[in-house]
Every structure is written in C-alpha cells, then in structure tokens.
Amino acid sequence: MNIGSISFSETVKKFSYRKDIDGIRAIAILMVIINHLNSKWLPGGYLGVDIFFVISGFVITGSLFNYGHGKGLPSLLYDFYAKRLRRITPALLTNIVICSTAVWIIDPQPQISLQTGFLALFGFSNFYLWKISQDYFSPSTKLNAFTHTWSLGVEEQIYLLYPCLLKITGFFNEKTSRLFPLTAICALSIVSAIVLMILPGHTTGGAAYLLPFGRFWEFGIGCIACLLSLHFENRDQKNIKSVICYLSFLCVIFSAVLPQYQNVLWSFLAAPATAVLILFLPHTNKARLFLSGNVLQFLGKISYSLYLCHWPILSLLNLYMKSNTSYLYNFLLLTFFTSISSYFILEKRLKTFLQNKGNVFSYLLSLPLILFSSLYVFTLHKSHNPHPLAINGFRYLPDSYENFPVKHTNFFYCTVEFPKRPLHSNTMEKCTIPPANKNLPTLWIMGDSHAGHLMGLLSQLQQKSGYGIHLVETVGEPFPASGGISSPERQKLWNAALARMKSGDFVILGRIFLTRDGEIKPLPDIENWLQQVGKIASYLEAKNVSVIIMSPIPMFRFDSLYNCAPSQSNNTTCDIKRKDEAKPLNDIMHAMINVQENHKNLYVFDAFSEICPEELTSCSPVRNGIPLYRDKDHLNVYGSEILYKNFSGFLKNISKP
C-alpha cells in the first residue's frame, strides 16, 4: 500500500458503518460507568473516554471523506455543523434541562452544577471545570451533575477547526496526494502529545486532562487509522494481523484493569491500542464477530445517551441516597431507562426528523432551543430553593465557613492562594483583632485549610473570652514548611506576626496530617514538619510565647455529606470505627508528644477526642442530627464551635503569668 501515490481520482473504498466499532463503544462506556460507580472495581475505566476520542476521530474523518469531496469550505462547514447539531443537540439539551431541574430541587448548593450545565450547552464546560479545579474550595467534582460534559466540550472545540484542517491540507482535493494530510495530522498529533506531557494536571481536573490542546492527538490517531483503513485492501498475512488485533485488544483491557492512580498519561497505552484494534479488526473474524454481537452492538448504539445520563443520575444519587444495594439498583434502573428512552426518542426519531427537514430547518430549530435552554438554566442558577431535598435528614445545615469578625472582611479575604487570592497590603490588619484588654493574649493561627476551618472556634474565643485573634490561611501550605522555607506570602505574614507578638501570646498550628485519597495514612513529611515546629518553639520561648499543635481530627470517606443524614438510631452510613480511625493517628500523636517533651512552651490539643470522644465506639460526622463537617476532613462552623468549651479551658490551664 503506497499512501503517497493514492488520491481521490483512484479507486478507493468508501467509508461505511461498522458494527464492530459499536462493540468498541460498548466496551468504552462500560469501562467509564464501572469506574464512576467505584474506581476500585475498574481502576483504568476512565480511559474509556480516550477510546471514545479515538473512535470519534476515525468516524468523523470517514464521514467527511464520504460527503466532503468537491465542496468549498463554507459549504463543507455548513453541512458538517448541521450534522453535528442533529447528532448532539437533541439528547444534550433535553438532558441538561431535565437534570438542571433535578439539581435545583435536590442539591443545597446547585450553583457549580448549573454553571457547568449552562456552559455545556455552548461546548465550554471543560474550560470552566479546569478553572474551578484550581480553586481549593470548590466542591467535589463527584457532586457536579455535569462534570462529564468536559469530554463533549473537547470534541466540539476540536471539531470547530477539524474540517478546516482537512480542507487546508488537501484532503478533499482530487489531485492532492494522500501523504500530505496524513503527514500534517501526524505532525499535529505529535505536537499535541508533547503538549499533553508538558501541561500541568495529569489527574482529573488538570489542564492536561480537560483541555483540547493535549487531547487532539487521540483524535489524530483515529484520523490516521481511518486514512489507512480506506486503502487497507491487502488481505495477505491474516495470521499476523490477527495477532496484532488480539494484542491491541489485550492492551485496552490491560489499561482498564491495571491498578493505577488516575493519570491521563495512561492514554498513551489505551489510545494507540484502540486505533490499531480498529484498523485490524476487519481482518480478524472471531474478534470482529464478538464485537458485533447483539448486546455489545446495542450498548454501543446507546453509548452517547448512556454517557449523558449515567453521571447526573450518579451525582444526584450521591446527594440523596446512601450507598447500598438499593442505590446500585436505582442507578442501573434509572440509567438504562433514561438512556434507552433518549436513544429511541431523541437520537433516532428526532434526529431523523431533522435530517428529513434539511440543514436550514436544523439550524432554525436547534439554535433557538440552545438559547432557550441556556436561559432556563441561567434562571435556575439565579433562583433559590429554600427546601432542597438533600438536607431533609438533618435538623439544620450549618455554614461551611465563618467570616472573619471584622466589618467588610469575609473568610476568603483572609485566605492566601497565590496568584488567585493574593496577599494584600492590609491583609494583616483586616485579619487580626486585638484582645479586649491588654492583659489577654492574642492567638496567632497559622497553617493550611485545617487552620482555616478553626474560624468558628476563634470567633467564640474572641466574642466570649475576649482573646485577640489572627488567622490568614495559606491554602495547601502548612506552617512551618517541612523543608524550612515557606512561600514569600507566608513568610511575610509570619514576620509581621512576630513583630506584633507579646509575652503570653499563643501560636496555634493547624494542618492536614493524613492522606485524603486512597488508604488513609500519615503524610510522609510529618516528621520533618515537627522538627521545624520544635525550632519555632525554641525561638519563641525567649519571647514567652507558647506554641499549640492542633491534633488531627477524624478523616471520613464520604463523597457527599448529604448522604450522611442520621437514621432513627442516630447512626449514619458515614460513621467509622474509632479504633480503626485511631490507628493512623497513634504514630502522629506519639511523635507530637516526643517533641512536646523537649520544649516547655509546646503543647498538643487533642481535637480528635473532642470530635470523637473516647467513650464512643464509632466516629460520626454528624452530632444530634447536625453535621460537624463541611467535607470529609474539614469542620464546618458548628463543628469548630463545639471545640470552644474544652479549648478555652485548655488555654487557661497553660497560660503563663
């Protein structure tokens, strides 16, 4: 096969529908759904999206090959976008409108989901998801009903320019060699793959994962597979081709089942294997017949609707139901019912209706419907639901954050996360309140978000006991730094605090001690951090300033606080055994006590026993029907406030004259 010598004027087979590709789609969507249900069941299941990208590149290139010949660029784009509208719009609009309504009814904090859904209507939800992924305080993507639309956004953005690329490279020109477009696609795919490796955020939510620049190569190799398949008539060496086909299929399965931390770089195995599989399947009867089977073919046909429907249902069930057998049953029932309905009513009938009416009608109907749907979602976003269903199990839902008790100073002003939330010239003054009288100490709270979640406690200490307080949270940055060198922003704050400290004051250190994902265990930098704490205690001893370390608190494993609502027995499905939770903390507490024994002005406050008292056999994120946590490891305002009684007594006991 000499690709360089082949042009449109020669006999080339026409691209046609292949049942086996629907079979690959079925495997891809099953991978995605199983992974989303529980990543432990299929660790690499998220790579099903990468498989979809390769298939999309293959199918779209073949479709353009069939009808793009002889058309000018305006006519080509006009036809192409009309086809995309008929294919994508009916199911997408219906899904977003219905699911947005459900989100508004159920979710107590629907804004992020609704903003994502709004932008998904225009194909830009992936950029919004990337933006909010950089914000530490954004809610979990698992609770965003439209997180999954990022991949649709990537496709739509690539297809804005893809027909132009093929036209420019002479793909539709009768006299142009096929070698030039093939070389151009190869070159751009290589550049895209390099960009993928360079971009930050290879895990879910990062730029490499969500943005189209590092994803084009997957569409590109699908395109290359299509170009090769259009001229791949040689039936020789079938045994070798069968072996290659089976090996590529095994690579796809291997990438799905291999235990791994979710990382987009695994696509370098799954995506090329998919392209090779697509290319060689027509020459391998057994594999082709397996993937063309009725069940896989049907699942492949409804894969778009399955993808659209499964995630919002999963997200809303996470908000409204506890994880158990009925949860899984309801998920499967709702997902397949809505997907099958969407496929037959919206994908088949409505698409056929629009196709019969022609391109003009498709544009005239689709564009106003997109605008109407966006207006509806925008209205929901601006409306307030006073009684969301997800919080029905709680007595009430406390605030997640407490504003700093200074006029015109909210919580986030006293949060530094460069460059998003910079350190201002007046941050120190805005986020520091002097004591009620000169005989009372000031509490200087330093650390990451696990210092910041103590704001409820600090407000109580300031308002009820008259203590001075200072808190500026440095997001994701404990203090002191384990390596001894803090960020410039944190160092400026520390220097300013040192200049204001007086005899009898307290420095209170809060930080994250345990891993948040996977197995819960102590973070590896704790020992080095405690050494730095000891150095600070030694320095402050001469100033008669004491240091208090806030111990770790229970780390829970739930995705949504809202399915932790207590039952009649006052237990929740989010409860954890106290003895199991205490195990990873024992080494940390032991190391803290060792450091404390070497410094007269260093103390450890046992916050763990305040949140989970020793007399209990299990720890709960809910007390008396009221949540203590805002997420799985941060206290809300109420949870922080309940520390007040014992912590104020603790301060009085260790206060020095």
C-alpha positions in Angstrom: 0.0 0.0 0.0 1.6 3.3 -1.1 -0.4 6.1 0.6 1.6 8.8 -1.0 0.6 7.7 -4.5 -3.2 7.5 -3.8 -5.6 10.4 -4.5 -9.3 10.8 -4.9 -9.1 10.1 -8.6 -8.2 6.4 -7.9 -10.4 3.7 -6.8 -10.7 3.9 -3.0 -13.3 2.1 -0.9 -16.0 4.3 0.7 -16.2 4.6 4.4 -19.2 2.6 5.7 -20.8 1.8 9.0 -19.0 -0.9 11.0 -20.8 -3.0 13.7 -17.6 -3.8 15.5 -16.9 -0.2 16.2 -20.2 -0.1 18.1 -18.8 -3.0 20.1 -15.7 -1.0 21.0 -18.0 1.9 22.0 -19.9 -0.5 24.3 -16.7 -1.6 26.0 -15.6 2.0 26.4 -18.9 3.1 28.0 -19.0 0.1 30.3 -15.4 1.0 31.4 -16.5 4.5 32.2 -19.6 3.6 34.1 -18.0 0.9 36.2 -15.1 3.3 37.1 -17.5 6.0 38.0 -19.5 3.7 40.2 -16.4 2.6 42.1 -12.9 3.2 40.8 -11.6 0.2 42.7 -13.7 -2.1 40.6 -12.0 -0.9 37.4 -9.1 1.5 38.1 -8.4 2.4 34.5 -12.1 2.6 33.4 -11.8 6.3 32.9 -9.7 5.6 29.8 -13.0 4.7 28.1 -13.2 8.4 27.3 -9.9 8.2 25.5 -11.2 5.3 23.5 -14.2 7.4 22.5 -11.9 10.2 21.3 -10.0 7.8 19.0 -13.3 6.4 17.7 -14.6 9.9 17.1 -11.6 10.8 15.1 -12.0 7.7 13.0 -15.7 8.1 12.4 -15.7 11.8 11.7 -12.8 11.6 9.2 -14.7 8.8 7.4 -17.9 10.8 7.4 -16.1 13.9 6.0 -14.4 11.6 3.4 -17.8 10.5 2.1 -19.5 13.8 1.6 -16.8 16.5 1.6 -15.4 15.8 -1.9 -16.0 18.7 -4.3 -17.3 21.1 -1.7 -16.0 24.6 -0.9 -15.1 25.3 2.7 -18.3 27.3 3.5 -20.5 24.5 2.1 -18.4 21.9 3.9 -18.7 23.6 7.3 -22.4 24.3 6.8 -23.1 20.7 6.2 -20.7 19.4 8.9 -22.1 21.6 11.7 -25.7 20.8 10.7 -24.8 17.1 11.1 -23.2 17.8 14.5 -26.2 19.7 15.7 -28.6 16.9 14.7 -26.3 14.3 16.3 -25.5 16.1 19.6 -28.2 18.7 20.4 -31.5 16.8 20.9 -30.2 14.5 23.7 -27.8 17.1 25.2 -30.4 19.8 25.6 -33.0 17.5 27.0 -30.5 16.0 29.4 -29.3 19.4 30.7 -32.7 20.9 31.1 -34.2 17.9 33.0 -31.1 17.3 35.1 -30.7 21.0 35.9 -34.3 21.0 37.2 -33.4 17.9 39.4 -30.2 19.6 40.6 -32.1 22.7 41.7 -34.7 20.6 43.5 -32.2 18.3 45.3 -28.8 20.0 45.7 -28.5 22.5 48.6 -25.5 24.1 46.6 -26.5 23.8 43.0 -24.6 26.8 41.6 -21.5 24.9 40.3 -23.5 22.2 38.6 -25.8 24.8 37.0 -22.9 26.9 35.8 -21.3 23.8 34.3 -24.5 22.8 32.6 -25.0 26.3 31.2 -21.6 26.3 29.6 -22.0 22.7 28.4 -24.8 24.0 26.1 -22.2 26.0 24.3 -19.4 23.5 24.5 -17.1 25.2 27.0 -17.8 23.3 30.3 -14.3 21.8 30.2 -12.6 25.3 30.5 -14.9 26.1 33.4 -14.2 22.8 35.1 -10.5 23.4 34.7 -10.8 26.9 36.2 -12.7 25.7 39.3 -10.4 22.8 39.7 -7.7 25.3 40.6 -9.8 26.5 43.5 -9.2 24.5 46.7 -12.7 25.5 48.0 -14.7 24.2 45.0 -17.0 21.2 45.8 -16.1 17.7 44.8 -16.5 17.1 41.0 -18.4 13.9 42.0 -21.3 16.2 43.2 -21.3 18.2 40.0 -24.1 16.8 37.8 -22.4 17.9 34.6 -18.7 17.1 35.2 -18.8 14.5 32.4 -19.6 17.1 29.8 -15.9 18.1 29.7 -15.3 15.5 27.0 -18.1 16.8 24.9 -16.6 20.2 25.1 -13.2 18.9 24.0 -14.8 17.2 21.0 -16.8 20.3 20.0 -13.8 22.5 20.2 -11.6 20.2 18.1 -14.4 19.9 15.5 -14.7 23.7 15.2 -11.4 23.6 13.2 -11.0 20.0 12.2 -12.8 20.2 8.8 -10.8 23.4 8.0 -7.6 21.4 8.8 -8.5 18.7 6.4 -9.5 21.2 3.7 -6.3 23.2 4.0 -4.1 20.0 3.8 -5.9 19.0 0.5 -7.8 16.0 2.0 -10.7 16.7 -0.4 -8.6 17.6 -3.4 -8.7 15.1 -6.3 -5.1 15.9 -7.4 -3.5 16.0 -3.9 -1.5 13.1 -2.6 -2.9 11.5 0.5 0.5 11.7 2.0 0.3 15.5 2.8 -2.8 15.4 5.0 -1.5 12.2 6.7 1.8 13.9 7.4 0.1 17.0 8.7 -2.2 15.0 11.1 0.8 13.0 12.3 2.8 16.2 13.0 0.0 17.9 14.9 -0.7 14.7 16.8 3.0 14.5 17.9 2.9 18.2 19.0 -0.4 17.6 20.9 1.1 14.5 22.7 4.1 16.6 23.7 1.8 19.3 25.0 -0.1 16.7 27.0 3.2 15.7 28.7 4.1 19.3 29.4 0.8 20.7 30.6 0.2 20.5 34.4 -2.5 18.4 35.9 -2.4 14.9 34.5 -5.0 13.8 37.0 -8.7 14.5 36.9 -9.3 18.3 36.8 -5.9 19.4 35.4 -5.2 21.3 32.3 -3.7 18.2 30.6 -6.8 16.2 31.4 -9.5 18.7 30.5 -8.3 21.0 27.7 -8.2 20.1 24.0 -4.6 21.0 23.3 -3.3 17.8 24.8 -6.2 15.7 23.5 -6.0 16.3 19.8 -3.5 13.5 19.3 -6.1 11.0 20.2 -8.5 12.3 17.5 -5.5 12.4 15.3 -4.6 8.8 15.5 -8.2 7.9 14.9 -8.0 10.0 11.8 -4.8 8.3 10.7 -6.4 4.9 11.3 -9.3 6.0 9.0 -6.9 7.2 6.3 -5.1 3.9 6.4 -8.2 1.8 6.5 -9.7 3.4 3.4 -6.8 1.9 1.4 -6.2 -1.2 3.5 -7.3 -3.8 1.0 -4.4 -6.2 1.3 -5.6 -9.5 2.8 -2.2 -11.1 3.0 -0.6 -12.2 6.3 -4.0 -12.6 8.1 -2.4 -14.5 10.9 0.0 -11.7 11.7 -2.9 -9.2 11.6 -5.0 -11.3 13.9 -2.2 -11.5 16.4 -1.8 -7.7 16.3 -5.5 -7.3 16.7 -5.7 -9.5 19.7 -2.6 -7.9 21.3 -4.1 -4.4 20.9 -7.4 -5.6 22.4 -5.4 -7.0 25.4 -3.7 -3.7 25.8 -7.0 -1.9 26.0 -8.3 -4.4 28.6 -4.9 -4.3 30.5 -5.1 -0.5 30.7 -8.6 -0.7 32.2 -7.9 -3.3 34.9 -4.3 -2.3 35.9 -4.3 -0.9 39.4 -3.3 2.7 39.0 -3.7 6.3 40.2 -5.9 8.1 37.7 -3.5 9.7 35.3 -4.1 10.9 31.7 -0.6 9.6 30.6 -2.1 6.1 30.6 -3.9 7.2 27.4 -0.6 6.6 25.7 -1.3 2.9 26.0 -5.1 2.8 25.6 -5.5 5.2 22.6 -2.9 3.8 20.2 -4.1 0.3 21.1 -7.7 1.3 20.2 -6.5 2.8 16.8 -4.6 -0.4 16.0 -7.7 -2.5 17.0 -10.0 -0.5 14.7 -7.5 -0.8 11.9 -7.0 -4.6 12.1 -10.5 -5.8 13.2 -11.8 -6.2 9.6 -9.1 -8.9 9.1 -9.9 -10.9 12.3 -13.2 -12.7 12.1 -13.6 -14.0 15.7 -12.8 -10.7 17.3 -15.0 -8.8 14.8 -17.9 -11.2 15.3 -17.6 -10.9 19.1 -17.6 -7.1 19.0 -20.5 -7.2 16.5 -22.7 -9.3 18.8 -26.2 -8.0 19.5 -25.7 -7.0 23.1 -22.5 -5.1 22.5 -23.8 -3.5 19.4 -26.9 -2.3 21.2 -24.9 -0.8 24.1 -22.6 0.8 21.5 -25.6 2.4 19.8 -26.9 3.9 23.0 -23.5 4.8 24.3 -23.9 8.5 23.8 -27.2 8.5 25.8 -25.6 6.3 28.4 -22.7 8.7 28.8 -25.1 11.7 29.0 -27.4 10.1 31.6 -25.3 8.0 33.9 -23.3 10.8 35.5 -26.1 13.2 36.5 -28.0 10.2 38.0 -24.9 9.1 39.9 -24.2 12.6 41.1 -27.8 13.2 42.3 -28.0 9.7 44.0 -24.8 10.6 45.9 -26.6 13.6 47.2 -29.9 11.9 48.0 -29.3 8.2 48.7 -27.0 6.2 50.9 -24.6 3.7 49.1 -26.2 0.3 49.4 -27.8 -2.4 47.2 -30.8 -0.3 46.5 -28.5 2.6 45.5 -26.9 0.4 42.8 -30.3 -1.0 41.7 -31.8 2.5 41.4 -28.7 3.7 39.5 -28.9 0.9 36.9 -32.6 1.1 36.5 -32.7 4.9 36.0 -29.6 5.0 33.8 -30.8 2.3 31.4 -34.4 3.5 31.3 -33.4 7.1 30.6 -30.7 6.1 28.1 -32.9 3.8 26.1 -35.6 6.5 26.0 -33.1 9.1 25.0 -31.8 7.0 22.2 -35.1 6.0 20.6 -36.9 9.2 21.1 -34.2 11.9 20.7 -31.2 10.2 18.9 -33.2 8.3 16.4 -36.7 9.8 15.8 -35.8 13.5 16.3 -32.5 13.2 14.5 -34.3 11.5 11.6 -37.0 14.2 11.6 -34.4 17.0 11.5 -32.4 15.2 8.8 -35.5 14.9 6.6 -36.3 18.6 7.1 -32.8 19.6 5.9 -30.0 21.8 7.2 -31.8 25.1 7.3 -34.5 23.7 9.5 -31.9 22.0 11.7 -30.3 25.4 12.3 -33.5 27.3 12.7 -34.8 24.8 15.4 -31.5 24.0 17.2 -30.1 27.4 17.8 -33.2 28.9 19.4 -33.6 25.8 21.5 -30.0 26.2 22.7 -30.7 29.8 23.7 -34.0 28.9 25.4 -32.3 26.1 27.4 -29.5 28.3 28.4 -32.0 31.0 29.6 -33.8 28.3 31.6 -30.6 27.0 33.3 -29.5 30.6 34.0 -32.8 31.4 35.6 -32.5 28.3 37.9 -29.0 29.4 38.8 -30.3 32.8 39.9 -33.2 31.3 41.8 -33.1 30.0 45.4 -34.7 26.8 46.5 -35.5 27.1 50.2 -36.1 23.4 50.8 -33.6 21.2 48.8 -34.4 17.5 49.3 -30.8 16.5 50.1 -30.9 18.1 53.6 -34.2 16.7 54.7 -32.4 14.2 57.1 -30.6 17.0 59.1 -32.0 19.2 61.8 -30.3 22.0 60.0 -27.2 22.6 57.9 -24.5 24.8 59.4 -22.5 27.3 57.4 -19.4 25.9 55.8 -17.3 29.0 56.5 -17.3 31.7 59.2 -16.5 35.2 58.1 -13.8 37.0 60.0 -15.5 39.1 62.7 -14.4 42.4 61.2 -16.7 44.6 59.1 -16.3 44.1 55.4 -13.9 41.2 55.8 -15.1 37.8 54.6 -13.5 34.4 55.1 -11.8 34.4 51.7 -10.1 37.8 52.2 -8.2 36.0 55.0 -7.1 33.2 52.6 -4.0 33.4 50.6 -3.6 31.3 47.5 -1.2 32.9 45.1 -1.9 34.2 42.4 -5.7 33.6 42.7 -6.1 35.1 46.2 -3.1 37.4 46.7 -1.7 38.8 49.9 -2.9 42.4 50.1 -1.2 45.3 51.8 -3.9 45.4 54.5 -4.4 41.6 54.9 -2.6 41.6 58.3 -4.8 44.4 59.7 -8.0 43.1 58.3 -7.4 39.6 59.6 -6.2 40.5 63.1 -8.3 41.5 66.1 -6.6 42.8 69.2 -7.7 41.4 72.6 -10.4 43.0 74.7 -7.8 44.2 77.2 -4.1 44.3 77.3 -3.9 41.5 79.9 -5.4 39.0 77.4 -3.2 37.2 74.9 -3.6 37.1 71.1 -4.0 33.8 69.3 -1.9 33.6 66.1 -3.3 30.8 64.0 -1.0 29.6 61.2 -1.4 26.9 58.6 -3.4 25.5 55.7 -7.1 24.9 55.4 -7.0 22.8 58.6 -6.1 26.0 60.4 -8.7 27.9 58.4 -11.5 25.6 59.5 -11.0 26.7 63.1 -12.6 30.1 62.4 -15.8 29.1 64.3 -13.7 28.3 67.4 -11.8 31.6 67.1 -14.9 33.7 66.8 -16.2 32.1 70.0 -12.9 32.8 71.8 -12.9 36.4 70.6 -16.5 37.1 71.4 -16.9 35.2 74.6 -13.5 35.3 76.2 -12.0 38.5 74.7 -8.9 36.9 73.2 -7.2 38.6 70.3 -7.2 36.5 67.1 -5.3 36.4 63.9 -5.9 34.0 61.0 -4.7 34.0 57.4 -5.0 30.6 55.9 -2.4 29.7 53.2 -4.1 27.2 51.0 -2.3 23.9 50.7 0.7 25.2 52.6 1.3 24.1 56.2 3.3 26.3 58.5 6.1 25.9 59.1 7.3 24.4 55.8 8.7 20.9 56.2 11.7 21.9 54.2 12.2 25.0 56.3 11.5 27.5 53.5 7.9 28.9 53.4 6.4 30.8 50.4 7.1 34.5 50.3 3.5 35.3 51.2 3.5 33.1 54.3 7.0 34.4 55.3 5.7 38.0 55.1 2.7 37.1 57.3 5.0 35.3 59.8 7.4 38.2 60.0 4.5 40.7 60.5 3.1 38.4 63.3 6.4 38.2 65.0 6.7 41.9 65.1 3.3 42.2 66.9 3.6 39.3 69.3 3.8 40.0 73.0 4.6 37.9 76.1 1.8 35.4 76.8 0.6 35.1 73.3 -0.1 31.7 71.6 0.9 30.5 68.1 -1.6 27.8 67.1 -0.7 25.5 64.2 -3.2 23.5 62.2 -2.5 21.4 59.1 -3.5 18.3 57.3 -1.8 15.2 58.7 -3.4 12.3 56.7 -3.8 11.4 53.1 -7.2 12.4 51.7 -7.3 9.8 48.9 -6.8 6.0 48.9 -5.7 4.4 52.1 -5.7 6.8 55.0 -2.3 7.1 56.5 0.1 9.8 57.8 1.6 12.1 55.3 5.4 11.5 54.7 6.5 15.0 55.7 5.1 14.9 59.3 8.5 14.1 61.0 10.3 16.9 59.2 7.4 19.3 60.0 7.6 18.5 63.7 11.4 19.3 63.6 10.6 22.7 62.2 7.9 23.2 64.9 10.5 22.4 67.5 12.8 25.1 66.1 10.0 27.7 66.2 9.1 26.7 69.8 12.7 27.2 70.8 12.8 30.7 69.1 9.5 31.8 70.7 10.4 30.6 74.2 12.6 33.7 74.6 9.6 35.9 73.8 7.4 33.9 76.4 5.2 32.8 73.5 3.7 29.3 73.5 3.0 27.0 70.6 -0.1 24.8 70.3 -0.4 22.0 67.8 -4.0 21.1 66.9 -4.0 17.3 66.6 -5.6 15.6 63.6 -9.3 15.0 63.6 -11.2 12.0 62.1 -10.8 11.7 58.3 -14.0 10.3 56.8 -14.5 8.6 53.4 -17.8 10.0 52.1 -18.1 12.0 48.8 -21.3 13.8 49.8 -22.1 15.0 53.3 -25.8 14.8 52.4 -26.0 11.0 52.4 -24.7 11.0 56.0 -28.1 12.0 57.3 -28.7 10.0 60.6 -31.3 7.2 60.9 -33.7 6.8 63.8 -30.9 5.2 65.8 -28.8 8.4 65.2 -26.2 6.4 63.3 -25.1 7.3 59.8 -23.6 5.2 56.9 -20.6 7.6 57.1 -19.7 6.5 60.6 -16.3 4.9 61.1 -15.0 2.7 63.9 -13.0 4.7 66.4 -10.3 2.1 66.9 -9.7 1.9 63.1 -9.5 5.7 62.7 -7.2 6.0 65.7 -4.6 3.6 64.2 -3.0 6.0 61.7 -3.1 8.8 64.3 -1.2 6.9 67.0 2.2 7.4 65.4 1.5 11.1 64.7 0.4 11.7 68.3 3.4 9.8 69.7 5.8 12.0 67.6 4.0 15.1 68.7 4.4 14.1 72.4 8.1 13.5 71.9 8.6 17.0 70.5 6.4 18.5 73.3 8.6 16.8 76.0 11.6 18.7 74.7 10.0 22.2 74.8 8.4 23.8 77.8 6.3 26.1 75.7 5.0 23.5 73.2 1.6 21.9 73.7 -0.7 19.5 71.9 -4.5 19.9 71.9 -6.4 16.6 71.4 -9.0 17.8 68.9 -9.6 14.2 67.8 -11.1 13.3 71.2 -13.4 16.4 71.1 -14.9 15.3 67.8 -14.9 11.6 68.6 -14.9 11.2 72.4 -13.2 8.1 73.9 -16.4 6.6 75.3 -17.7 6.2 71.7 -17.0 3.1 69.6 -17.5 5.0 66.3 -16.8 8.4 65.0 -19.5 10.3 63.1 -19.5 13.5 61.0 -23.0 14.3 62.5 -23.9 15.0 66.1 -27.5 15.3 67.3 -28.7 15.5 63.7 -26.4 18.4 62.9 -23.4 17.9 60.6 -20.0 18.7 62.1 -18.1 18.7 58.8 -18.3 20.6 55.5 -16.5 17.8 53.7 -14.7 14.6 54.6 -11.9 16.2 56.6 -12.8 19.9 57.3 -15.1 21.0 60.1 -17.9 23.4 59.4 -18.7 26.4 61.6 -20.7 24.3 64.1 -18.1 21.6 64.3 -15.4 24.2 65.0 -17.5 25.9 67.6 -18.0 22.8 69.7 -14.3 22.8 70.4 -14.7 26.1 72.4 -15.5 24.8 75.9 -12.6 22.5 76.3 -10.1 24.5 74.3 -10.8 27.7 76.3 -10.2 25.6 79.5 -7.0 24.2 77.9 -5.8 27.8 77.2 -6.4 28.9 80.8 -4.5 25.9 82.2 -1.4 26.5 80.1 -1.4 30.3 80.3 1.7 31.8 81.8 1.8 34.9 84.0 
